[in-house]
Amino acid sequence: MCGIVGVVGRNDATKIILTGLKRLEYRGYDSAGIYVAGKNNNLLKSTGPIKNLEAKLTPAITGTMGIGHTRWATHGKPTEENAHPHTSEKGELVLVHNGVIENYDELRQTYLSEDTFYGQTDTEIAVHLIAHFKNEGLQTKDAFKKALRLIEGSYAFALVDTQDDTTIYVAKNKSPLLIGLGDGFNVLCSDALAMLDQTSHFVELMDGEMVTLTATDAIIEDAAGQIINRDFYVAELDASDIEKGTYPYYMLKEIDEQPVVMRKIVQKYQNEDGSIAIDPNLLATLENSDRVYIVACGTSSHAGWAAKKFFETLTQLPVEIHLSSEFGYNMPLLSEKPFFIYLSQSGETADSRQVLVKTNELGYPSLTITNVAGSTLSREATYTLLLHAGPEIAVASTKAYTAQIAVMAVLAKALGTKKAILAANEFDLFHELGLIATAMETMINEKELLEELTAEYLTHTRNAFYIGRGNDYYVSMEAALKLKEISYIQAEGFAAGELKHGTIALIEDRTPVIGIITDAATGLHTRGNLQEVRSRGANTLVIATEELAKPDDQILLPTVHPLLTSLLAVVPTQLIAYFATLQRGYDVDKPRNLAKSVTVE
């Protein structure tokens, strides 16, 4: 599932909902739909981009209340029948939903065996269930409540009764949802970015809560029906932050923003006296721990691997990296005093949250490092550190990855200094991050060279390999992920020494193999591995630091501190993925089958 928007109390509800849906396009989706309460109770749905939905709109589709949705298929194919909003069998109720209802089949067999369904989604079963209880004599709100008590799984629901154009019923469990407060109107959204042009005042909803939303009120109730009074928070983002400006794609803009992000992290985490601004309680808790467990998915997991060496070097604390989707159901034997760090750009990653819920139950301290203040992982962890990277809109993460590594470095430096670790005291992190920012600018200015090399090596290939050792291997994993997720080239990142233990069998004539060399201790070994694949027909490309470069190396990186090379080495690989995608004619920002914020397990 993907994006939800809604508004009540505005004459231009259709325009507001459509604009909100467009602002959520970055999350990835395969269909979209809108319902506006008016004379005709207008409900429209379409597959493909939102412009297809927009083309169906007419001036007659107008009203003061409505809901909209962008869908990423989980149950049923991406068809118009499966797109949201869904209606009850007689059409009296309309529902949009993010999340996954785990017991949908049981509910259908128990309560809805005589109903006719038009699609294959769990959401359609949910709205039929609410209507079932309404037909038994309950008011819409009470029918909704009864259904919520039976539904198992994750959900963010927005429900309207077609006979009432003044109210939207909202409920949340495990899937993000916000209420936005306006002057004489109110909105709802799964991401504040969708409604920043309407309000900057948002109220967070907690799991198990339900809201009765009208133009003048947002009445929050817990599962027991008790009224909850909660203050709003002011969104720190500006609507202009999400605009591409002169850039053709958000991804290119976000790659170019990385030097600014490095400098902003320095600014946000440096006190006037030059010391590091980190919560002393967080440092004390970490100091009292015996092992750090970094839990993350995808790109964030790769950032964890990139941070492992410098974190251990500067703090003398052992670090383990775990995939959230595996850790939650296959928890390893833990140390006596573990500390958990959750890395997530959105702070809403469902796989990570289900681990956090379990570690909270066990009473273990935790830290979320995220780009989104007030996100679920931020609220539910013991501590939070923000990336200060600004909105990341492209599905393929770039600046959030480097920001995660940089903030982890800030934390490691602060803890190492507190523990009087020699390596930390000798390490001027803020100076080094400044050098990194300048070096990033140097690489970003090499776009013409990188575009040419990409055309030479990757335009006509079906697969490719990135290889390296140590941190260069971890960057290789991230580089391969970037390439495969947007250009659809089958790319893999390998530890260079492992090629000869089986994977070298895949090398054919002109197979692209890109080697990353930033470590003096392993650089010659990686070059040996490159020679092995070259002798078997591979087309090799080398990314190396200037101090380790050979005359034939194609991409040279400015020399930076050896503990922080991951921050720089990844930049040319991001641009390579970008150009490979352009050259193949694909949409850089919105790759197929992917969503920006993965809110289902």
C-alpha positions in Angstrom: 0.0 0.0 0.0 1.1 3.6 -0.4 -0.5 7.0 0.0 -3.7 8.4 1.6 -5.0 11.9 1.5 -8.3 13.4 2.6 -10.0 16.7 3.3 -13.2 17.9 4.9 -14.5 21.5 4.9 -13.1 22.9 1.7 -15.0 23.8 -1.5 -12.0 22.8 -3.6 -11.7 19.3 -2.1 -11.1 17.7 -5.5 -8.1 19.9 -6.3 -6.6 19.5 -2.8 -6.9 15.7 -3.0 -5.4 15.5 -6.5 -2.5 17.7 -5.5 -1.9 15.6 -2.4 -1.8 12.5 -4.5 0.7 14.0 -6.8 2.9 14.9 -3.9 2.9 11.2 -2.9 3.9 9.9 -6.3 7.4 9.6 -5.1 6.4 6.7 -2.8 5.7 4.5 -5.8 2.3 3.2 -6.9 0.5 1.3 -9.6 -3.0 2.8 -9.5 -4.9 5.7 -7.9 -8.4 6.7 -7.0 -10.5 9.5 -5.6 -13.9 9.9 -3.9 -15.6 13.3 -3.5 -18.9 13.7 -1.7 -21.2 15.8 -3.8 -24.4 15.6 -5.8 -23.2 12.6 -7.7 -21.0 11.0 -4.9 -18.2 10.8 -7.4 -15.7 7.9 -7.3 -13.0 7.5 -9.9 -10.2 5.1 -10.3 -7.4 4.4 -12.8 -4.3 2.3 -13.2 -1.0 3.8 -14.1 0.1 7.4 -13.3 -2.1 10.0 -11.6 -2.4 11.9 -14.9 -4.7 9.0 -16.0 -7.0 9.7 -13.1 -6.8 13.4 -13.6 -7.9 12.9 -17.2 -11.2 11.4 -16.0 -12.0 14.4 -13.8 -14.8 16.8 -14.9 -16.0 20.1 -13.5 -19.0 18.2 -12.1 -16.8 16.3 -9.7 -16.7 18.7 -6.9 -17.5 18.9 -3.2 -16.4 19.8 0.3 -15.2 16.4 1.5 -13.3 13.5 0.0 -10.5 10.9 0.2 -7.8 9.8 -2.3 -5.3 6.9 -2.5 -2.3 5.8 -4.4 -1.9 2.0 -4.4 1.0 -0.3 -4.5 -0.3 -3.8 -5.0 -0.2 -6.3 -2.1 -3.4 -8.2 -2.7 -4.6 -8.6 -6.3 -3.0 -7.3 -9.5 -2.7 -3.6 -10.3 -6.1 -3.3 -11.9 -8.9 -0.7 -11.8 -11.1 -3.1 -9.8 -8.4 -3.5 -7.2 -7.6 0.3 -7.0 -8.8 2.3 -4.0 -11.2 3.6 -2.9 -13.3 0.5 -2.4 -17.0 0.5 -1.6 -19.4 -1.7 0.2 -21.7 -4.0 -1.9 -24.4 -1.4 -2.1 -22.0 1.5 -2.4 -23.1 3.3 0.8 -19.6 3.2 2.4 -16.2 4.2 0.8 -12.8 3.2 2.2 -9.1 3.7 1.5 -6.5 1.6 3.3 -2.8 1.3 3.7 -1.4 -1.9 5.2 -2.2 -5.6 5.2 -5.2 -7.3 6.8 -3.9 -10.7 7.9 -7.2 -12.4 8.7 -9.1 -11.2 5.7 -10.0 -14.6 4.4 -11.3 -15.7 7.8 -13.4 -12.5 8.0 -14.8 -13.1 4.5 -15.8 -16.7 5.3 -17.3 -15.9 8.7 -19.3 -12.7 7.9 -19.4 -12.2 4.2 -19.9 -15.5 2.5 -23.0 -14.2 0.6 -21.3 -11.0 -0.6 -20.2 -10.3 -4.1 -16.7 -8.9 -4.5 -15.4 -7.0 -7.5 -11.7 -7.3 -6.9 -9.2 -9.4 -4.9 -8.1 -7.0 -2.1 -8.3 -7.3 1.6 -9.5 -3.7 1.7 -12.7 -4.6 -0.1 -13.4 -7.2 2.5 -12.9 -4.6 5.3 -15.4 -2.1 3.8 -17.9 -5.0 3.3 -17.4 -6.0 6.9 -18.2 -2.5 8.2 -21.3 -2.4 6.0 -22.3 -5.8 7.4 -22.4 -4.4 10.9 -24.1 -1.2 9.7 -26.8 -3.3 8.1 -27.4 -5.0 11.4 -28.5 -1.6 12.8 -25.3 0.0 14.0 -24.4 3.6 13.2 -21.5 4.0 10.8 -19.0 4.9 13.6 -20.0 2.0 15.8 -19.9 -0.4 12.8 -16.4 0.8 12.1 -15.4 0.3 15.7 -16.8 -3.3 15.7 -14.9 -4.1 12.5 -11.7 -2.7 13.9 -11.9 -5.0 16.9 -12.0 -8.0 14.6 -9.4 -6.9 12.0 -5.9 -8.2 12.5 -2.8 -6.7 10.8 -1.7 -3.3 9.8 -3.9 -0.5 8.6 -4.4 3.2 8.1 -8.1 3.6 7.2 -10.2 6.5 6.0 -13.9 5.8 5.8 -16.8 7.9 4.6 -20.5 7.3 4.5 -22.0 8.5 1.2 -25.0 9.9 3.1 -22.9 12.2 5.3 -20.6 14.7 3.5 -19.4 16.2 6.8 -17.4 13.4 8.4 -14.4 11.1 7.7 -13.7 8.3 10.1 -10.0 7.5 10.5 -8.2 4.6 12.2 -4.5 3.5 12.5 -2.5 0.5 13.5 1.1 0.0 12.5 0.7 2.1 9.3 1.4 5.8 9.4 -1.4 8.4 9.3 -1.6 12.1 10.3 -4.3 14.6 10.9 -3.6 18.1 9.6 -5.4 21.1 11.2 -6.6 24.0 9.1 -8.7 27.1 9.6 -12.2 25.9 9.1 -11.2 22.6 7.6 -9.1 19.6 8.4 -7.1 17.1 6.4 -5.6 13.7 6.7 -2.5 12.1 5.1 -0.1 9.3 5.3 2.8 11.7 4.8 2.9 15.4 5.8 4.5 16.3 2.5 1.1 15.6 0.8 -0.6 18.5 2.7 2.1 21.0 3.4 0.5 23.4 1.0 -2.6 23.3 3.2 -1.2 23.3 6.8 2.0 22.9 8.8 0.1 21.8 11.9 -0.2 18.0 12.3 -1.4 15.6 14.9 0.3 12.2 15.2 -2.0 9.2 15.6 -1.0 6.2 17.7 -1.7 2.5 17.1 -5.3 1.5 18.0 -6.7 5.0 17.8 -9.7 6.2 15.9 -10.6 9.7 14.8 -13.9 11.4 13.9 -12.8 14.1 11.5 -15.0 17.1 10.6 -14.3 20.6 9.3 -14.1 21.9 12.9 -13.1 18.9 15.0 -10.6 16.0 15.1 -11.9 13.8 18.0 -9.3 11.1 18.8 -10.4 8.0 20.8 -8.4 5.0 22.0 -9.6 1.4 21.6 -11.6 1.7 24.8 -13.5 4.8 23.5 -11.6 7.3 25.8 -11.1 10.7 24.3 -7.4 11.6 23.7 -6.2 15.2 23.8 -3.0 15.6 21.9 -1.1 18.7 20.9 -0.2 19.3 17.2 3.3 19.6 16.0 4.6 22.0 13.4 6.1 20.3 10.4 9.7 21.5 9.9 9.6 21.0 6.1 8.7 23.6 3.6 6.6 22.7 0.6 9.2 24.2 -1.7 11.7 21.5 -0.5 10.0 18.9 -2.5 10.1 20.7 -5.8 12.6 19.6 -8.4 13.4 23.2 -9.5 15.6 23.0 -12.6 16.4 19.3 -12.2 14.9 16.8 -14.6 14.6 14.2 -11.8 14.6 14.2 -8.0 17.3 11.6 -7.9 19.8 13.9 -9.6 18.8 16.8 -7.3 19.3 14.6 -4.2 22.7 13.3 -5.4 23.8 16.9 -5.9 22.5 17.9 -2.4 24.8 15.5 -0.6 27.7 18.0 0.0 25.1 20.4 1.5 23.8 17.6 3.7 27.3 16.9 5.0 27.7 20.5 6.0 24.3 20.7 7.5 25.0 17.6 9.7 28.1 19.4 10.9 26.1 22.5 11.7 23.3 20.7 13.5 25.6 18.5 15.6 28.3 20.9 16.5 28.1 23.1 19.6 29.6 26.7 19.6 32.7 25.4 21.4 33.2 22.8 18.7 32.0 19.8 20.8 29.4 17.4 19.6 25.8 18.0 20.4 24.5 14.6 21.4 22.1 13.8 24.2 24.3 12.9 27.2 21.7 10.3 28.3 22.1 8.5 24.9 25.9 8.4 25.3 25.6 7.1 28.9 23.3 4.4 27.8 25.6 3.4 24.9 28.6 3.5 27.2 26.9 1.0 29.5 26.1 -1.4 26.6 28.3 -4.3 25.5 27.2 -4.6 21.9 25.5 -2.6 19.2 22.9 -4.2 16.9 22.1 -2.2 13.8 18.8 -3.2 12.4 17.7 -2.0 8.9 16.6 -2.9 5.4 18.0 -2.3 1.9 20.0 0.8 1.5 19.9 1.6 5.3 21.3 -1.9 6.0 24.2 -1.1 3.6 24.8 2.2 5.5 25.0 0.1 8.7 27.7 -2.0 7.1 29.6 1.1 6.0 29.5 2.4 9.5 30.6 -0.8 11.2 34.3 -0.4 11.0 34.6 3.3 12.1 32.1 2.7 14.8 34.1 -0.1 16.3 37.4 1.7 15.8 36.2 4.9 17.5 34.2 3.3 20.3 35.7 -0.1 20.8 32.2 -1.5 20.9 31.4 -4.6 18.8 28.8 -4.0 16.1 26.4 -6.4 14.4 24.3 -5.6 11.3 21.0 -7.4 10.8 18.2 -7.3 8.2 15.0 -6.3 9.9 12.9 -8.8 7.9 15.1 -11.6 9.2 15.8 -10.4 12.7 12.2 -10.1 13.8 11.5 -13.8 13.3 15.0 -15.2 13.8 16.4 -13.2 16.7 20.0 -14.4 17.5 21.4 -15.0 20.9 21.9 -11.5 22.3 24.6 -10.1 24.5 23.9 -9.2 28.1 23.5 -5.5 27.6 22.5 -4.9 23.9 21.8 -1.5 22.4 19.7 -1.3 19.2 20.1 1.2 16.4 17.4 1.4 13.8 18.3 3.1 10.5 15.4 4.2 8.3 15.0 7.1 5.9 11.2 7.3 6.5 11.0 6.1 10.1 8.0 4.1 9.0 9.6 0.8 7.7 7.3 -2.0 8.8 10.0 -4.6 9.0 12.1 -2.5 11.4 9.1 -1.5 13.5 8.2 -5.1 14.2 11.7 -5.6 15.6 11.5 -2.4 17.6 8.2 -3.6 19.2 9.9 -6.8 20.3 13.0 -5.2 21.7 10.9 -2.6 23.5 9.0 -5.5 25.1 12.3 -7.0 26.2 13.2 -3.7 27.7 16.3 -3.0 25.6 17.3 0.6 24.9 17.1 1.8 21.3 18.0 4.7 18.9 16.3 5.5 15.7 18.3 7.4 13.1 15.9 8.8 10.6 15.1 11.6 8.2 11.5 12.2 9.5 10.9 13.8 12.9 7.8 12.3 14.6 7.8 9.1 12.5 6.7 5.9 14.1 10.3 4.5 14.7 11.3 7.9 16.1 8.4 8.0 18.5 8.7 4.5 19.7 12.5 4.3 20.2 14.2 5.5 23.3 16.3 8.1 21.5 16.3 9.7 18.0 18.9 11.3 15.9 17.8 13.1 12.7 19.5 13.0 9.4 18.7 16.6 8.5 18.9 15.6 4.8 15.6 17.2 3.7 12.9 15.3 1.9 14.1 12.4 -0.2 11.6 11.9 -3.0 13.2 9.6 -5.5 12.6 5.9 -4.7 16.3 5.1 -5.0 17.9 6.5 -1.8 21.1 8.5 -2.2 21.5 11.4 0.3 19.7 9.5 3.1 22.4 6.8 2.7 25.3 9.1 3.1 23.5 11.1 5.8 23.0 7.9 7.8 26.7 7.1 7.6 27.7 10.6 8.6 25.3 10.7 11.6 26.6 7.3 12.7 30.1 8.8 12.5 29.0 11.8 14.7 27.6 9.3 17.3 30.7 7.2 17.2 33.0 10.2 17.6 31.0 11.5 20.6 30.9 8.1 22.3 34.6 7.5 21.6 35.5 10.9 23.0 33.5 10.2 26.1 35.2 6.8 26.6 38.6 8.5 25.9 39.4 6.1 23.1 42.6 7.2 21.5 41.4 6.8 17.9 38.4 9.0 18.6 40.4 11.8 20.3 42.8 11.9 17.3 39.9 12.1 14.8 38.7 15.6 13.9 35.3 14.5 12.5 33.8 17.8 11.6 36.9 18.8 9.7 36.9 15.5 7.8 33.2 15.8 6.9 34.0 19.3 5.5 36.6 17.7 3.3 34.2 15.0 2.3 31.7 17.6 1.2 34.3 19.3 -1.0 35.3 15.9 -2.4 31.7 15.0 -3.2 31.4 18.3 -5.2 34.4 17.2 -7.2 32.8 13.9 -8.1 29.4 15.5 -8.8 31.2 17.8 -11.3 32.4 14.7 -13.2 29.0 14.0 -14.6 30.1 14.2 -18.3 32.8 11.6 -17.7 30.5 9.3 -15.7 27.8 9.5 -18.4 30.4 8.5 -21.1 31.7 5.6 -19.0 28.2 4.4 -18.3 27.3 4.4 -22.0 30.5 2.5 -22.7 30.2 -0.2 -20.0 26.5 -0.6 -19.2 24.2 0.6 -22.0 23.8 -2.8 -23.7 24.5 -5.2 -20.9 22.0 -7.4 -19.1 24.1 -7.9 -15.9 27.1 -6.3 -14.1 29.2 -6.8 -10.9 30.6 -4.4 -8.4 33.5 -5.8 -6.3 35.7 -4.6 -3.4 37.0 -5.6 -0.1 36.2 -4.4 3.4 34.3 -1.1 3.2 34.7 -1.2 -0.6 32.7 -4.4 -0.6 29.9 -2.7 1.5 29.8 0.2 -1.0 29.7 -2.4 -3.8 26.5 -3.9 -2.3 24.9 -0.4 -2.3 26.2 0.4 -5.8 24.7 -2.8 -7.2 21.4 -2.1 -5.5 21.2 1.4 -7.0 21.9 0.0 -10.4 19.4 -2.9 -10.3 16.5 -1.1 -8.7 16.2 1.7 -11.3 18.0 0.5 -14.5 16.9 -3.1 -14.1 20.4 -4.4 -14.9 20.9 -7.6 -12.9 23.7 -6.2 -10.7 25.4 -7.8 -7.7 27.9 -6.5 -5.2 30.6 -9.1 -4.2 33.5 -9.3 -1.9 36.3 -9.3 -4.5 38.0 -12.4 -3.0 34.9 -14.5 -3.2 34.6 -14.3 -7.0 36.9 -17.2 -7.4 34.8 -19.3 -5.1 32.0 -19.7 -7.6 30.8 -16.4 -9.0 33.5 -16.1 -11.5 31.7 -18.8 -13.5 29.2 -16.1 -14.5 31.8 -14.0 -16.2 31.4 -13.9 -20.0 32.8 -11.8 -22.8 32.4 -8.1 -21.9 30.6 -8.7 -18.6 31.0 -5.3 -16.8 32.9 -5.7 -13.5 33.5 -2.4 -11.6 36.1 -2.5 -8.9 36.2 -0.1 -5.9 39.7 0.5 -4.4 40.0 2.9 -1.4 42.0 0.7 1.1 45.7 0.5 0.8 45.8 -2.8 2.7 43.5 -4.6 0.2 43.8 -2.6 -3.0 46.4 -4.8 -4.7 44.3 -7.9 -3.8 41.3 -6.3 -5.5 43.4 -5.5 -8.5 44.4 -9.1 -8.7 40.8 -10.1 -8.7 40.1 -7.6 -11.5 42.9 -9.2 -13.5 41.3 -12.6 -13.0 38.0 -11.6 -14.4 39.6 -9.5 -17.2 41.5 -12.6 -18.4 38.1 -14.3 -18.7 36.7 -11.6 -20.9 35.3 -9.1 -18.4 35.1 -5.4 -19.2 36.6 -3.9 -16.1 36.2 -0.4 -14.7 38.1 0.9 -11.7 37.1 3.5 -9.1 40.1 4.3 -6.9 41.4 7.0 -4.7 44.0 9.3 -6.2 46.7 7.9 -3.8 46.0 4.3 -4.8 45.3 4.9 -8.5 47.0 3.4 -11.5 47.4 5.1 -14.9 44.6 3.2 -16.5 42.0 3.7 -13.7 39.0 5.5 -15.1 37.4 7.2 -12.0 39.6 8.9 -9.5 38.4 9.9 -6.0 39.9 12.7 -4.0 41.8 11.3 -1.0 39.7 11.5 2.3 40.1 10.0 5.7 40.3 6.2 5.3 37.5 5.6 7.8 35.1 7.7 5.7 35.8 6.6 2.2 32.3 5.0 1.9 30.8 8.5 1.9 32.7 9.4 -1.2 33.1 6.2 -3.1 29.3 5.7 -3.4 28.8 9.0 -5.3 30.0 8.0 -8.7 28.1 4.7 -8.4 24.9 6.7 -7.8 25.5 8.7 -10.9 26.3 5.6 -12.9 23.0 4.1 -11.9 21.3 7.4 -12.8 22.8 7.6 -16.3 22.3 3.9 -17.0 18.6 4.4 -16.3 18.3 7.4 -18.5 20.2 5.7 -21.4 17.7 2.8 -21.2 14.7 5.2 -21.3 13.3 4.4 -17.8 11.8 6.7 -15.2 14.7 7.4 -12.8 12.5 8.5 -9.8 9.8 5.9 -10.0 11.1 2.4 -10.8 8.6 -0.4 -11.4 7.3 -2.5 -8.5 8.9 -0.4 -5.8 7.6 2.0 -3.1 9.6 4.7 -1.3 8.2 4.0 2.2 7.6 0.2 2.8 4.9 0.1 5.4 4.1 -3.6 5.1 6.2 -6.6 6.3 
